[in-house]
C-alpha cells in the first residue's frame, strides 16, 4: 500500500522466538514477526491461531515465556501497556473502550488531561482534539458525546486517543467488524494517510479481501505457529485461506434458488424500548416464509439487538404484533417460543449462548434439558445426554471437544458450532440467527453458511441478522435494511449492490414507503 518499489526498510519492530503457554494451550510456538517502517502489515489466522496473543505480548498485556522483542534495533522488555506506549506502540481493541457519556475531546485526553489548576481545561482539550483531527485526517466533533456519534466515528475517536500518545506503531484488532463498506473505505484512506506520515500499522483481521485492499505484507499464523509472510501484491484470498486452514476453502456460497412457501413469522409494526427506556424498535414490519432466508442488514446500534430480544421473548414489546403460524405470540416467554418451534442463535455467544464454565454436553442440551429423550420426570438421563453431545460434536465438526470438555476452552468458531448444533438439532420451524459468524475464522464460516443453507432447503424459515454485509448478501433470499429502529428498505437478493445497501444502512438511501 505504501507504493514504494525500492528495497524494503529496516524493521521498526522485530519479534523472535515468541512462545506463550496458557494452561493446556500453546498459544504462540516460537513465533517470528517483524514490522517495517511505513507499512500496513496484516496478521491473519483462524480463531485460536495465536495472532491476538502475539500482539497483546507486543502491547504488554501478556508477557511471553521466551523470545525477544526489538524496537528500533534495540532489545526491550515490555511488561505493561505503559511500557509499550513509552516505546511508541499503541493498540486499538475490537471492543471500544470509550465512556459514552463523555465528549469526544474528554475521551481523547482521558489519562493525560490538560488542567487549569485542579480542573480539566476543556478548551485546551477541544483544541488538542482539533489539532490531532487535522493532523491525521480523522474528522470528529470534539464537543459531541460519544453516545451520540456513529460506530465509525467512535472508532476514529479510539484511533485518535491512541495517536495522541505519540505512537509510531498502531495495532488495530478487527477494526472493520462493525463498519459499513463506506466506513471501511474511509478507514483504509486514514491508514494510507498515517503510513504516509511515517506510521507503521498492524492489522488483525478475518476479512481476507480487506487484507488485499489495505496491506503491504501479510503474516499467516496457524495453531500458534508462523506459517509464512508474503507480499500482498503477490498473493490472493485463495492462497491466504489455504495457508490459514491447511486446505482449499470455498468462498462462494453455493445454493439453489429458494422455494418459499407459507408465511411462518409475521412482524407487524413491532415496537420496543432499550434498557434506558428509550425507543429502539420503532415500528418494524416484515414477514418470513418457510424455505427462505430473510436477511436484516444494518450498522450495529440501530435496534437490531432489541428486535432480536423482542422476537425471542427476552424483551417485552411495547406495541405491534408478532404472529407465529398466524397466531399472536408477542410477549411470550423464551421457553414458550422454543416450544412453539423458534430457535435462537444469539449475537453474543459468551453472554447469551453458552455457560463457559459448563461442559459441551451441558451446553448442548440447554433449553430443552427437561424434555424427553434427555429427561424423565425430574431426572436428567446422563447416558443419553452424553450420547446426544457426541452426536452433535461429530455432526457439526466441533474440533478438540469431548462431551466433558469445558466449552470455554474451545475456540470461538467451535463454541459457535456447539450453539448452532444445539439450536438446529431441535429441528425448529423458525431459526433466528444473530451474527452467526462473528469472530469466526474462514473455515468455520464456510461450515456455518452451508448449514444455514441446508436448513433453509429442508423447509425451515431463517431470519439472519448480521453486521457482515457480504454475509447478508450471499446468504439471503430477501434483504431488509434497518436504520434507526425501522426497516427502511427491502430488496430481493441480487437486485441491490453493497454500495446501495451501505447507503441505506447509513440513512442516506431513499426510504421506501
Buried (B, 14 or more C-beta within 10 A) or exposed (E): BBEEEEEBEEBBBBBBEBBBBEEEBBBBBBBBBBBBBBBBBBBBBBBBBBBBBBBBBBBBBBEBBEBEBBBBEEEBEBEEBEBBBBBBBBBBBEEBEBEEEBBBBBBBBBEEBEEEEEEBBBEBBBBBBBEBBEEBBBEBBBEBBBEEBBBBBBBBBBBBBBBBBEBBBBBBBBBBBBBBBBBBBBBBEBBBBBBEEEBBBBBBBBBBEBBBEBBBBBBBBBBBBBBEBBEBEEBEBEBBBBBBBEEEBEBEBEBEEBEBEEBBBBBBEBBBBBEEEEBBBBBBBBBBBBBBBBBBBBBBBBBBBBBBBBBBBBBEBBBBBBBBBEEEBBEBEBEEBBBBBBBBBBBEBBEBBBEBEBBBBBBBBBBBEEEEEBBEEEEEBEEBBBBBBBEBBEEBBBBEBEBEBBBBBBBBBBBBBBBBBBBBBBEBBBBBBBBBBBBBBBBBBBBBBBBBBEBBEEEBBBBBBBBBBBBBBBBBBBBBBBBEBBBBBBBEBEEBEBEBBBBBBBBEBEEEE
